[in-house]
Amino acid sequence: MKQKNIPLWLRKIGIIFAVLGPGLITASADNDAPGIATYSMIGSKYGYTFLWIVVAITIGEVVVQEIAARMGAVTGKGTADLIREKFGVRMTAFAMLTLLIANLGTTFAQFAGIAAAGELFGISKYITVPLAAIIISALILKGNYKHVEKVLLFLCLSAFAYVITVFINKPDWGLIARESIHPRFHFNSEYILAMLAVVGTTITPWGIFYLQASIADKGIDLNQYDHTRVDVIFGAAWGNVISAFIMITTASTLFLRGIVVEEAAEAAMALEPLAGQWSSTLFSIGLVGASLLAISVLPLSTTYAMCEAFGFERGLNRPVKEAPVFYTMFAIITVLSMAVVLIPGVPLFQLMILSQSMNGILLPILLVLVLILANDKHVMGKWKNKPLTNALAIAMTVLIFVVTVALFAGELFKLG
């Protein structure tokens, strides 16, 4: 069939699917093993009362991701590249060191998610963890950007497991709708920490670095940007729908019986006697898919950022010979993370807390840097931020900063 015979509306849909990827992948990877654990815990502990926060944070994620995607399309560069050019080596080095520590801890957690999910199916972590590392390494080292993106988009489909699980459990949709638009707030450290956990698993430093770098790597420019904006908005909405469905799953089963869980695997095991084998199995499948997606994206985010910051060649469309540092760094992060998870008695929980602390320190600073860049005429030209975008982004940055400082101050006060 010749292109001129294809209806215009069908061609437009085809164009959107051609650029669909970076936004959806970034938002889906946010629902990683620590994210699933967070949403499972919150649903089992607070019921449906956090759903309004998911609705609110979706707006914040759309704003942040849209800024990152727009900067990538306008400049053809990643976030770290622009930070180095605008703010110099010292700020770049601080951001990269913090990002490296945070991303390593989070990547450890993804491999721990693979180990836990495998054990739910009776498979030893000494099989599942190395196998996952080999599969992902082969994908990155042998594939180009287009090939890698297709596989990552396929892994995004694993999130449907949580959609099916919710409908199996038949929750009270009327109550869910009411709680989604009914803000509640409690002034205690436990509740605020849970709120920050939801924000921190939705808007992440690594997500900003990965999205902008992948936009540049894919070669998306301003001619395609309208469709990329659709990808970003749809990705953020879809990712947070899945977050809400994970909360709904544990709220409609565990919360009603007073069972509080702390880990995703724990939630999957607790579901079986209450909601049946299918609910437990689907929840476990979702954990496997989410962890595989995240152990691909997180090391890529780190290697993109580090190579941009220090001037090394990077990109999945470059062969290993042209970008040896990029691929070597990816391999080192993957192998190190795999090895750490396989060490008996390794303090994974403490490593995750350290990585979350680093994310908490970096995120407000990174948002300020991104806002400065997005309002710089020399960088963005006529595509700089509009007043509404600035207002929403500044309000969210201030809120995250205040809550983060309050929590750190509270912890220091306890230690004192």
KAJOVEN-V188121 format. One record per helix or strand of 3 or more residues. SS is the DSSP state (a for helix, b for strand). FROM is the first residue (numbers start at 1). TO is the last residue. If there is no record, write none. Layout:
SS_FROM_TO + SS_FROM_TO
This chain:
a_3_5 + a_8_19 + a_22_30 + a_33_46 + a_51_75 + a_79_120 + a_125_142 + a_145_169 + a_173_180 + a_189_202 + a_205_218 + a_225_251 + a_255_257 + a_264_275 + a_277_310 + a_324_342 + a_348_374 + a_377_383 + a_387_415
